[in-house]
Amino acid sequence: MANGQPSVPPQSPVSPAGGSPPAAASLLPPHLQTANASKEDRTWGMISHLAALAGFVIPFGSIVGPLIIYFAKKDQSPFVAFHAKQSMFTQIAACIVALAIALVSLPLMLVCVGFVTIFAAIAVSWGVIIYAIIGGIKVSSGKDFEYWLIGPWVRKSL
């Protein structure tokens, strides 16, 4: 009770029709928002993320797949270019991190400690693949998606 008035707990925002609160505003500019993309662009955005799975079949396919989509679609759709570029740079970063961990692990294997750190390289590789699948699913279902750290950087470069 402040100033003789009963204190009322703050209410959570409710949509005009009642029910759940309004959706948070997207950090992406309108031309990169999934809600403003055509069905075809969303499909290509999803393929850009899932192209990272090509690394299981083709050496460096996880980088080459999004790169091909980027060059094929960059002039036609900024939305697809954004998602392909994000996917490509995330895969490049993951390759560098996994390689660095593996290179540190090799000498440590001589003293039986590297066997633990090599699992970190494997975890990075699998983690980035799972992240790419999540990105593909979100874009396909109409939700905005940005990779952590890479997404904002790519957004500024477009």
Secondary structure, 3 states (H helix, E strand, C coil): CECCECCCCCCCCCCCCCCCCCCCCCCCCHHHCHHHCCHHHHHHHHHHHHHHHHHHCCCCHHHHHHHHHHHHHCCCCHHHHHHHHHHHHHHHHHHHHHHHHHHHHHHHHHHCCHHHHHHHHHHHHHHHHHHHHHHHHHHHCCCCCCCCCHHHHHHHHC
